[in-house]
């Protein structure tokens, strides 16, 4: 099921890429990557504190 959700998300992402300019896509990808990194670090710190 997770694989199917990932495929749908990839399809939406690739569809969006074809409709926007490359610099806009890079900016959005960078923002999403930064948000995911911040989220993962916060989750690790929170999980590490509760041990």
C-alpha distance matrix in Angstrom:
0.0 3.8 5.3 5.2 6.4 8.7 9.9 10.8 12.5 14.3 15.5 16.9 18.5 20.1 21.3 22.9 24.5 26.2 27.7 29.1 31.6 30.8 32.5 30.6 27.3 28.6 29.7 26.4 24.5 27.1 26.9 23.1 23.6 26.4 24.6 21.7 24.5 26.4 23.5 22.6 26.3 26.8 24.0 25.4 28.9 28.0 26.2 29.2 31.7 30.3 30.7
3.8 0.0 3.8 5.4 5.1 6.2 8.6 9.9 10.5 12.2 14.2 15.4 16.3 18.3 19.9 21.1 22.4 24.5 26.1 27.1 29.3 28.2 29.7 27.9 24.5 25.5 26.6 23.4 21.3 23.7 23.5 19.7 20.0 22.8 21.1 18.1 20.7 22.8 20.0 19.0 22.7 23.4 20.7 22.1 25.6 25.0 23.4 26.2 28.8 27.8 28.2
5.3 3.8 0.0 3.8 5.5 5.0 6.2 8.7 9.8 10.4 12.3 14.3 15.1 16.3 18.3 19.9 20.9 22.7 24.7 25.9 28.0 26.7 28.6 27.1 23.6 24.6 26.1 23.2 20.8 23.5 23.8 20.1 20.2 23.4 22.2 19.2 21.7 24.2 21.8 20.7 24.4 25.5 23.1 24.2 27.8 27.6 26.0 28.5 31.4 30.6 30.9
5.2 5.4 3.8 0.0 3.8 5.4 5.0 6.2 8.6 9.8 10.5 12.4 14.2 15.3 16.5 18.4 19.9 21.3 23.1 24.7 27.2 26.4 28.5 26.7 23.3 24.9 26.4 23.2 21.3 24.3 24.4 20.8 21.5 24.7 23.3 20.7 23.6 25.9 23.5 22.9 26.7 27.5 25.2 26.7 30.2 29.7 28.4 31.2 33.8 32.9 33.5
6.4 5.1 5.5 3.8 0.0 3.8 5.4 5.1 6.1 8.6 9.8 10.6 12.2 14.2 15.3 16.6 18.4 20.2 21.5 22.8 25.4 24.7 26.4 24.3 21.1 22.7 23.8 20.4 18.8 21.7 21.4 17.7 18.8 21.8 20.1 17.7 20.9 22.9 20.3 20.2 24.0 24.5 22.4 24.3 27.6 27.0 26.0 29.0 31.3 30.6 31.5
8.7 6.2 5.0 5.4 3.8 0.0 3.8 5.5 5.1 6.1 8.5 9.9 10.4 12.1 14.1 15.2 16.3 18.5 20.2 21.1 23.3 22.2 23.9 22.2 18.8 20.0 21.4 18.3 16.2 19.1 19.2 15.6 16.2 19.5 18.3 15.7 18.6 21.1 19.0 18.5 22.2 23.3 21.5 23.0 26.4 26.3 25.4 28.0 30.6 30.3 31.0
9.9 8.6 6.2 5.0 5.4 3.8 0.0 3.8 5.4 5.0 6.1 8.7 9.8 10.5 12.2 14.2 15.2 16.7 18.7 20.2 22.5 21.6 23.8 22.3 18.8 20.4 22.2 19.3 17.3 20.6 21.1 17.8 18.5 22.0 21.1 18.8 21.7 24.3 22.4 22.0 25.7 26.9 25.2 26.7 30.1 30.1 29.1 31.7 34.4 34.1 34.8
10.8 9.9 8.7 6.2 5.1 5.5 3.8 0.0 3.8 5.4 5.0 6.3 8.6 9.9 10.5 12.4 14.3 15.6 17.0 18.7 21.5 21.2 23.3 21.3 18.1 20.3 21.7 18.4 17.2 20.6 20.6 17.4 18.8 22.1 20.8 19.0 22.3 24.4 22.5 22.7 26.4 27.2 25.6 27.6 30.7 30.4 29.8 32.7 35.0 34.6 35.7
12.5 10.5 9.8 8.6 6.1 5.1 5.4 3.8 0.0 3.8 5.4 5.1 6.1 8.6 9.8 10.6 12.3 14.5 15.7 16.7 19.2 18.7 20.4 18.3 15.1 17.0 18.2 14.9 13.6 16.9 16.8 13.5 15.1 18.3 17.1 15.4 18.8 20.8 19.1 19.5 23.1 24.0 22.7 24.8 27.8 27.6 27.4 30.1 32.4 32.3 33.6
14.3 12.2 10.4 9.8 8.6 6.1 5.0 5.4 3.8 0.0 3.8 5.4 5.0 6.1 8.5 9.8 10.5 12.5 14.5 15.5 17.6 16.6 18.8 17.3 13.8 15.5 17.4 14.6 12.7 16.2 16.9 14.0 14.9 18.5 18.0 16.3 19.2 21.8 20.5 20.6 24.0 25.4 24.4 26.0 29.1 29.4 29.1 31.5 34.0 34.2 35.2
15.5 14.2 12.3 10.5 9.8 8.5 6.1 5.0 5.4 3.8 0.0 3.8 5.4 5.2 6.0 8.6 9.9 10.8 12.7 14.6 17.2 16.9 19.5 17.8 14.6 17.0 18.9 16.1 15.0 18.7 19.3 16.6 18.0 21.5 20.9 19.6 22.6 25.0 23.7 24.1 27.5 28.7 27.7 29.5 32.5 32.7 32.4 35.0 37.4 37.5 38.6
16.9 15.4 14.3 12.4 10.6 9.9 8.7 6.3 5.1 5.4 3.8 0.0 3.8 5.5 5.1 6.2 8.7 10.1 10.9 12.6 15.5 15.8 17.9 15.6 12.8 15.6 16.9 13.8 13.4 17.1 17.1 14.7 16.8 19.9 19.0 18.2 21.5 23.5 22.2 23.2 26.5 27.3 26.6 28.8 31.5 31.5 31.6 34.3 36.4 36.6 38.0
18.5 16.3 15.1 14.2 12.2 10.4 9.8 8.6 6.1 5.0 5.4 3.8 0.0 3.8 5.4 5.1 6.2 8.8 10.1 10.8 13.1 12.7 14.7 12.7 9.5 12.0 13.6 10.7 9.9 13.7 14.1 11.9 13.7 17.0 16.6 15.9 18.9 21.1 20.4 21.2 24.3 25.5 25.1 27.1 29.7 30.1 30.4 32.8 35.0 35.5 36.9
20.1 18.3 16.3 15.3 14.2 12.1 10.5 9.9 8.6 6.1 5.2 5.5 3.8 0.0 3.8 5.4 5.0 6.4 8.9 10.2 12.3 11.8 14.6 13.3 10.1 12.6 15.0 12.8 11.8 15.6 16.7 14.9 16.2 19.6 19.7 19.0 21.7 24.1 23.6 24.2 27.3 28.7 28.4 30.0 32.8 33.4 33.5 35.8 38.2 38.7 39.9
21.3 19.9 18.3 16.5 15.3 14.1 12.2 10.5 9.8 8.5 6.0 5.1 5.4 3.8 0.0 3.8 5.4 5.4 6.7 9.2 12.0 12.7 15.6 13.7 11.3 14.5 16.3 14.0 14.0 17.7 18.3 16.7 18.7 21.8 21.6 21.2 24.2 26.3 25.6 26.6 29.7 30.8 30.5 32.5 35.1 35.4 35.7 38.2 40.3 40.8 42.2
22.9 21.1 19.9 18.4 16.6 15.2 14.2 12.4 10.6 9.8 8.6 6.2 5.1 5.4 3.8 0.0 3.8 5.4 5.2 6.4 9.6 10.5 12.8 10.4 8.3 11.9 13.1 10.7 11.4 15.0 15.3 14.1 16.5 19.3 19.0 19.3 22.2 24.0 23.6 25.0 27.9 28.8 28.9 31.0 33.4 33.7 34.4 36.8 38.7 39.4 41.0
24.5 22.4 20.9 19.9 18.4 16.3 15.2 14.3 12.3 10.5 9.9 8.7 6.2 5.0 5.4 3.8 0.0 3.8 5.4 5.4 7.3 7.4 10.2 8.8 6.2 9.5 11.6 10.1 10.2 13.7 14.9 14.1 15.8 18.7 19.2 19.4 21.8 23.9 24.1 25.2 27.8 29.2 29.4 31.2 33.6 34.4 35.0 37.1 39.2 40.1 41.6
26.2 24.5 22.7 21.3 20.2 18.5 16.7 15.6 14.5 12.5 10.8 10.1 8.8 6.4 5.4 5.4 3.8 0.0 3.8 5.8 7.8 8.8 12.1 11.2 9.4 12.6 14.8 13.7 13.9 17.3 18.5 17.9 19.6 22.4 23.0 23.1 25.6 27.7 27.8 28.9 31.5 32.9 33.1 34.9 37.3 38.0 38.6 40.7 42.9 43.7 45.2
27.7 26.1 24.7 23.1 21.5 20.2 18.7 17.0 15.7 14.5 12.7 10.9 10.1 8.9 6.7 5.2 5.4 3.8 0.0 3.8 7.0 9.4 12.0 10.2 9.5 13.2 14.5 13.2 14.6 17.7 18.3 18.0 20.3 22.7 22.9 23.7 26.3 28.0 28.0 29.6 32.1 33.1 33.5 35.6 37.8 38.3 39.2 41.5 43.3 44.2 45.9
29.1 27.1 25.9 24.7 22.8 21.1 20.2 18.7 16.7 15.5 14.6 12.6 10.8 10.2 9.2 6.4 5.4 5.8 3.8 0.0 3.8 6.5 8.4 6.5 6.6 10.1 11.1 10.5 12.2 14.9 15.6 16.0 18.2 20.2 20.8 21.9 24.2 25.8 26.3 27.9 30.2 31.2 32.0 34.0 36.0 36.7 37.8 39.9 41.7 42.8 44.6
31.6 29.3 28.0 27.2 25.4 23.3 22.5 21.5 19.2 17.6 17.2 15.5 13.1 12.3 12.0 9.6 7.3 7.8 7.0 3.8 0.0 3.8 5.7 5.4 6.4 8.8 10.2 10.9 12.4 14.4 15.7 16.7 18.4 20.2 21.4 22.7 24.5 26.1 27.1 28.6 30.6 31.9 33.0 34.7 36.5 37.6 38.8 40.6 42.4 43.8 45.5
30.8 28.2 26.7 26.4 24.7 22.2 21.6 21.2 18.7 16.6 16.9 15.8 12.7 11.8 12.7 10.5 7.4 8.8 9.4 6.5 3.8 0.0 3.9 5.4 5.0 6.2 8.6 9.9 10.3 12.1 14.2 15.2 16.2 18.2 19.9 20.8 22.2 24.2 25.5 26.6 28.4 30.1 31.2 32.6 34.5 35.9 37.0 38.5 40.5 42.1 43.5
32.5 29.7 28.6 28.5 26.4 23.9 23.8 23.3 20.4 18.8 19.5 17.9 14.7 14.6 15.6 12.8 10.2 12.1 12.0 8.4 5.7 3.9 0.0 3.8 5.4 5.0 6.1 8.6 9.7 10.4 12.3 14.2 15.1 16.4 18.3 19.9 20.9 22.5 24.2 25.6 27.0 28.6 30.1 31.5 33.0 34.5 35.9 37.2 39.0 40.9 42.4
30.6 27.9 27.1 26.7 24.3 22.2 22.3 21.3 18.3 17.3 17.8 15.6 12.7 13.3 13.7 10.4 8.8 11.2 10.2 6.5 5.4 5.4 3.8 0.0 3.8 5.5 5.1 6.2 8.5 9.9 10.7 12.3 14.1 15.4 16.6 18.4 20.0 21.2 22.5 24.3 25.9 27.1 28.5 30.3 31.8 33.0 34.4 36.1 37.7 39.3 41.1
27.3 24.5 23.6 23.3 21.1 18.8 18.8 18.1 15.1 13.8 14.6 12.8 9.5 10.1 11.3 8.3 6.2 9.4 9.5 6.6 6.4 5.0 5.4 3.8 0.0 3.8 5.5 5.1 6.0 8.5 9.9 10.5 12.0 14.1 15.3 16.3 18.2 19.9 20.9 22.3 24.2 25.7 26.7 28.4 30.2 31.4 32.5 34.2 36.1 37.5 39.1
28.6 25.5 24.6 24.9 22.7 20.0 20.4 20.3 17.0 15.5 17.0 15.6 12.0 12.6 14.5 11.9 9.5 12.6 13.2 10.1 8.8 6.2 5.0 5.5 3.8 0.0 3.8 5.5 5.0 6.0 8.5 9.8 10.3 12.1 14.1 15.2 16.2 18.2 19.7 20.9 22.4 24.2 25.5 26.8 28.5 30.0 31.2 32.6 34.5 36.3 37.7
29.7 26.6 26.1 26.4 23.8 21.4 22.2 21.7 18.2 17.4 18.9 16.9 13.6 15.0 16.3 13.1 11.6 14.8 14.5 11.1 10.2 8.6 6.1 5.1 5.5 3.8 0.0 3.8 5.5 5.1 6.2 8.7 9.9 10.6 12.3 14.3 15.4 16.6 18.3 20.0 21.2 22.6 24.3 25.8 27.2 28.6 30.2 31.5 33.1 35.0 36.7
26.4 23.4 23.2 23.2 20.4 18.3 19.3 18.4 14.9 14.6 16.1 13.8 10.7 12.8 14.0 10.7 10.1 13.7 13.2 10.5 10.9 9.9 8.6 6.2 5.1 5.5 3.8 0.0 3.8 5.4 5.1 6.2 8.5 9.9 10.6 12.3 14.2 15.4 16.4 18.3 20.1 21.1 22.4 24.3 25.9 26.9 28.3 30.1 31.7 33.2 35.0
24.5 21.3 20.8 21.3 18.8 16.2 17.3 17.2 13.6 12.7 15.0 13.4 9.9 11.8 14.0 11.4 10.2 13.9 14.6 12.2 12.4 10.3 9.7 8.5 6.0 5.0 5.5 3.8 0.0 3.8 5.5 5.2 6.0 8.6 9.9 10.5 12.2 14.2 15.2 16.4 18.3 19.9 20.9 22.4 24.3 25.6 26.7 28.3 30.2 31.7 33.2
27.1 23.7 23.5 24.3 21.7 19.1 20.6 20.6 16.9 16.2 18.7 17.1 13.7 15.6 17.7 15.0 13.7 17.3 17.7 14.9 14.4 12.1 10.4 9.9 8.5 6.0 5.1 5.4 3.8 0.0 3.8 5.5 5.1 6.1 8.6 9.9 10.5 12.2 14.1 15.3 16.5 18.3 19.9 21.1 22.6 24.2 25.6 26.8 28.7 30.5 32.1
26.9 23.5 23.8 24.4 21.4 19.2 21.1 20.6 16.8 16.9 19.3 17.1 14.1 16.7 18.3 15.3 14.9 18.5 18.3 15.6 15.7 14.2 12.3 10.7 9.9 8.5 6.2 5.1 5.5 3.8 0.0 3.8 5.4 5.2 6.2 8.6 9.9 10.6 12.2 14.2 15.5 16.5 18.3 20.0 21.3 22.4 24.2 25.7 27.1 28.9 30.8
23.1 19.7 20.1 20.8 17.7 15.6 17.8 17.4 13.5 14.0 16.6 14.7 11.9 14.9 16.7 14.1 14.1 17.9 18.0 16.0 16.7 15.2 14.2 12.3 10.5 9.8 8.7 6.2 5.2 5.5 3.8 0.0 3.8 5.5 5.1 6.1 8.6 9.9 10.4 12.2 14.3 15.3 16.3 18.2 20.0 20.9 22.2 24.0 25.7 27.1 28.9
23.6 20.0 20.2 21.5 18.8 16.2 18.5 18.8 15.1 14.9 18.0 16.8 13.7 16.2 18.7 16.5 15.8 19.6 20.3 18.2 18.4 16.2 15.1 14.1 12.0 10.3 9.9 8.5 6.0 5.1 5.4 3.8 0.0 3.8 5.4 5.1 6.2 8.6 9.8 10.5 12.3 14.2 15.3 16.5 18.4 19.9 20.9 22.3 24.4 26.0 27.4
26.4 22.8 23.4 24.7 21.8 19.5 22.0 22.1 18.3 18.5 21.5 19.9 17.0 19.6 21.8 19.3 18.7 22.4 22.7 20.2 20.2 18.2 16.4 15.4 14.1 12.1 10.6 9.9 8.6 6.1 5.2 5.5 3.8 0.0 3.8 5.5 5.1 6.2 8.5 9.9 10.7 12.3 14.2 15.4 16.6 18.3 19.9 21.0 22.7 24.7 26.3
24.6 21.1 22.2 23.3 20.1 18.3 21.1 20.8 17.1 18.0 20.9 19.0 16.6 19.7 21.6 19.0 19.2 23.0 22.9 20.8 21.4 19.9 18.3 16.6 15.3 14.1 12.3 10.6 9.9 8.6 6.2 5.1 5.4 3.8 0.0 3.8 5.5 5.2 6.0 8.6 10.0 10.6 12.2 14.2 15.4 16.4 18.1 19.8 21.2 22.8 24.8
21.7 18.1 19.2 20.7 17.7 15.7 18.8 19.0 15.4 16.3 19.6 18.2 15.9 19.0 21.2 19.3 19.4 23.1 23.7 21.9 22.7 20.8 19.9 18.4 16.3 15.2 14.3 12.3 10.5 9.9 8.6 6.1 5.1 5.5 3.8 0.0 3.8 5.5 5.0 6.1 8.6 9.9 10.4 12.2 14.2 15.2 16.2 18.0 19.9 21.2 22.8
24.5 20.7 21.7 23.6 20.9 18.6 21.7 22.3 18.8 19.2 22.6 21.5 18.9 21.7 24.2 22.2 21.8 25.6 26.3 24.2 24.5 22.2 20.9 20.0 18.2 16.2 15.4 14.2 12.2 10.5 9.9 8.6 6.2 5.1 5.5 3.8 0.0 3.8 5.4 5.2 6.2 8.6 9.9 10.6 12.3 14.2 15.3 16.3 18.4 20.3 21.6
26.4 22.8 24.2 25.9 22.9 21.1 24.3 24.4 20.8 21.8 25.0 23.5 21.1 24.1 26.3 24.0 23.9 27.7 28.0 25.8 26.1 24.2 22.5 21.2 19.9 18.2 16.6 15.4 14.2 12.2 10.6 9.9 8.6 6.2 5.2 5.5 3.8 0.0 3.8 5.5 5.2 6.2 8.6 10.0 10.7 12.2 14.2 15.3 16.6 18.7 20.5
23.5 20.0 21.8 23.5 20.3 19.0 22.4 22.5 19.1 20.5 23.7 22.2 20.4 23.6 25.6 23.6 24.1 27.8 28.0 26.3 27.1 25.5 24.2 22.5 20.9 19.7 18.3 16.4 15.2 14.1 12.2 10.4 9.8 8.5 6.0 5.0 5.4 3.8 0.0 3.8 5.5 5.2 6.1 8.6 10.0 10.5 12.1 14.1 15.4 16.8 18.8
22.6 19.0 20.7 22.9 20.2 18.5 22.0 22.7 19.5 20.6 24.1 23.2 21.2 24.2 26.6 25.0 25.2 28.9 29.6 27.9 28.6 26.6 25.6 24.3 22.3 20.9 20.0 18.3 16.4 15.3 14.2 12.2 10.5 9.9 8.6 6.1 5.2 5.5 3.8 0.0 3.8 5.5 5.1 6.1 8.6 9.8 10.4 12.0 14.2 15.6 16.9
26.3 22.7 24.4 26.7 24.0 22.2 25.7 26.4 23.1 24.0 27.5 26.5 24.3 27.3 29.7 27.9 27.8 31.5 32.1 30.2 30.6 28.4 27.0 25.9 24.2 22.4 21.2 20.1 18.3 16.5 15.5 14.3 12.3 10.7 10.0 8.6 6.2 5.2 5.5 3.8 0.0 3.8 5.5 5.1 6.2 8.6 9.8 10.4 12.3 14.5 15.8
26.8 23.4 25.5 27.5 24.5 23.3 26.9 27.2 24.0 25.4 28.7 27.3 25.5 28.7 30.8 28.8 29.2 32.9 33.1 31.2 31.9 30.1 28.6 27.1 25.7 24.2 22.6 21.1 19.9 18.3 16.5 15.3 14.2 12.3 10.6 9.9 8.6 6.2 5.2 5.5 3.8 0.0 3.8 5.5 5.1 6.1 8.5 9.8 10.6 12.6 14.7
24.0 20.7 23.1 25.2 22.4 21.5 25.2 25.6 22.7 24.4 27.7 26.6 25.1 28.4 30.5 28.9 29.4 33.1 33.5 32.0 33.0 31.2 30.1 28.5 26.7 25.5 24.3 22.4 20.9 19.9 18.3 16.3 15.3 14.2 12.2 10.4 9.9 8.6 6.1 5.1 5.5 3.8 0.0 3.8 5.5 5.1 6.0 8.4 9.9 10.8 12.7
25.4 22.1 24.2 26.7 24.3 23.0 26.7 27.6 24.8 26.0 29.5 28.8 27.1 30.0 32.5 31.0 31.2 34.9 35.6 34.0 34.7 32.6 31.5 30.3 28.4 26.8 25.8 24.3 22.4 21.1 20.0 18.2 16.5 15.4 14.2 12.2 10.6 10.0 8.6 6.1 5.1 5.5 3.8 0.0 3.8 5.5 5.1 5.9 8.5 10.1 11.0
28.9 25.6 27.8 30.2 27.6 26.4 30.1 30.7 27.8 29.1 32.5 31.5 29.7 32.8 35.1 33.4 33.6 37.3 37.8 36.0 36.5 34.5 33.0 31.8 30.2 28.5 27.2 25.9 24.3 22.6 21.3 20.0 18.4 16.6 15.4 14.2 12.3 10.7 10.0 8.6 6.2 5.1 5.5 3.8 0.0 3.8 5.5 5.0 6.1 8.8 10.3
28.0 25.0 27.6 29.7 27.0 26.3 30.1 30.4 27.6 29.4 32.7 31.5 30.1 33.4 35.4 33.7 34.4 38.0 38.3 36.7 37.6 35.9 34.5 33.0 31.4 30.0 28.6 26.9 25.6 24.2 22.4 20.9 19.9 18.3 16.4 15.2 14.2 12.2 10.5 9.8 8.6 6.1 5.1 5.5 3.8 0.0 3.8 5.5 5.2 6.6 9.2
26.2 23.4 26.0 28.4 26.0 25.4 29.1 29.8 27.4 29.1 32.4 31.6 30.4 33.5 35.7 34.4 35.0 38.6 39.2 37.8 38.8 37.0 35.9 34.4 32.5 31.2 30.2 28.3 26.7 25.6 24.2 22.2 20.9 19.9 18.1 16.2 15.3 14.2 12.1 10.4 9.8 8.5 6.0 5.1 5.5 3.8 0.0 3.8 5.5 5.4 6.8
29.2 26.2 28.5 31.2 29.0 28.0 31.7 32.7 30.1 31.5 35.0 34.3 32.8 35.8 38.2 36.8 37.1 40.7 41.5 39.9 40.6 38.5 37.2 36.1 34.2 32.6 31.5 30.1 28.3 26.8 25.7 24.0 22.3 21.0 19.8 18.0 16.3 15.3 14.1 12.0 10.4 9.8 8.4 5.9 5.0 5.5 3.8 0.0 3.8 5.6 5.6
31.7 28.8 31.4 33.8 31.3 30.6 34.4 35.0 32.4 34.0 37.4 36.4 35.0 38.2 40.3 38.7 39.2 42.9 43.3 41.7 42.4 40.5 39.0 37.7 36.1 34.5 33.1 31.7 30.2 28.7 27.1 25.7 24.4 22.7 21.2 19.9 18.4 16.6 15.4 14.2 12.3 10.6 9.9 8.5 6.1 5.2 5.5 3.8 0.0 3.8 5.6
30.3 27.8 30.6 32.9 30.6 30.3 34.1 34.6 32.3 34.2 37.5 36.6 35.5 38.7 40.8 39.4 40.1 43.7 44.2 42.8 43.8 42.1 40.9 39.3 37.5 36.3 35.0 33.2 31.7 30.5 28.9 27.1 26.0 24.7 22.8 21.2 20.3 18.7 16.8 15.6 14.5 12.6 10.8 10.1 8.8 6.6 5.4 5.6 3.8 0.0 3.8
30.7 28.2 30.9 33.5 31.5 31.0 34.8 35.7 33.6 35.2 38.6 38.0 36.9 39.9 42.2 41.0 41.6 45.2 45.9 44.6 45.5 43.5 42.4 41.1 39.1 37.7 36.7 35.0 33.2 32.1 30.8 28.9 27.4 26.3 24.8 22.8 21.6 20.5 18.8 16.9 15.8 14.7 12.7 11.0 10.3 9.2 6.8 5.6 5.6 3.8 0.0
